[in-house]
Amino acid sequence: MRILGVIGYLLVFLKAITEAWIDTVRISINGDIKPEIVEIKSIIDSPAGLVLLGWSITATPGTLVIDIDEKNKILKVASIYPRKREDIVPFEPYIKKIFD
């Protein structure tokens, strides 16, 4: 089951990076930058899974994880433009399959 999680994660992660890259370029060119910080409650229980989730968010253009509360499973995310939770962490279910 973990191998399916890894494959799913990689596919969704690459798609998310591509979409975020295009969106970030568009937002930057338009000058429509509206930074915000949001807290995202994660469904992942594993500390390693939370770190991978944080790295994945940070590697996606336009977002940056600035804090991880491992105990409460909350990630504090800075974004250059308001985004829905599912747009920030589309790969979360796949990371859960890998680590939990």
C-alpha positions in Angstrom: 0.0 0.0 0.0 2.9 2.4 0.7 4.2 2.1 -2.9 0.8 3.3 -4.2 1.0 6.2 -1.7 4.4 7.2 -3.0 3.3 7.0 -6.6 0.1 9.0 -5.9 2.1 11.5 -3.9 4.6 12.1 -6.6 1.9 12.6 -9.3 -0.2 15.0 -7.2 3.0 16.8 -6.0 4.2 17.4 -9.5 0.8 18.6 -10.6 0.6 20.9 -7.6 4.0 22.4 -8.3 3.1 23.0 -11.9 -0.2 24.7 -11.1 1.3 26.8 -8.2 4.2 27.9 -10.4 1.8 29.2 -13.1 -0.5 30.8 -10.5 2.5 32.5 -8.7 3.8 33.9 -12.0 0.4 35.2 -12.9 -0.1 36.8 -9.4 3.3 38.3 -9.5 2.9 39.8 -12.9 -0.6 41.2 -12.0 0.8 42.6 -8.8 -2.2 41.0 -7.0 -0.2 39.8 -4.0 -2.2 39.6 -0.8 0.0 37.7 1.7 -1.6 35.8 4.5 -0.7 33.3 7.2 -3.1 30.3 7.8 -3.0 27.4 10.2 -3.7 24.0 8.7 -4.7 21.1 10.9 -3.2 18.0 9.5 -4.6 14.5 9.4 -1.1 13.0 9.5 0.1 11.4 12.8 3.7 10.7 12.0 6.4 13.3 12.7 8.2 12.3 9.5 5.0 12.6 7.6 4.4 16.1 9.0 8.0 17.1 8.0 7.4 15.8 4.4 4.1 17.7 4.3 5.8 20.8 5.5 8.6 20.4 2.9 6.0 19.7 0.1 4.2 22.9 1.0 7.4 24.9 1.1 8.6 23.4 -2.2 5.4 24.5 -3.9 5.8 28.1 -5.2 3.9 30.8 -3.4 3.8 29.0 0.0 6.1 28.6 2.9 5.7 26.6 6.2 6.9 28.8 9.0 6.1 26.6 12.0 5.0 23.0 12.7 3.2 22.2 16.0 3.9 18.4 16.1 1.8 17.9 19.2 -1.4 19.4 17.7 -0.5 18.6 14.1 -0.8 22.2 13.0 1.3 23.8 10.3 1.5 27.6 10.0 1.7 28.5 6.3 2.5 31.8 4.7 1.0 32.3 1.3 1.4 35.1 -1.2 -2.3 34.9 -2.0 -5.3 33.5 -0.1 -5.8 29.8 -1.0 -8.2 27.1 0.1 -6.9 24.4 2.3 -7.2 21.7 -0.4 -5.2 23.9 -2.8 -2.3 24.1 -0.2 -2.2 20.4 0.8 -3.6 18.3 -2.1 -0.9 15.6 -1.4 -1.7 15.2 2.3 -3.8 11.9 1.9 -1.0 10.3 0.0 1.6 11.2 2.6 -0.8 9.7 5.2 -0.8 6.5 3.2 3.0 6.4 3.2 3.6 7.1 6.9 0.5 6.2 8.9 
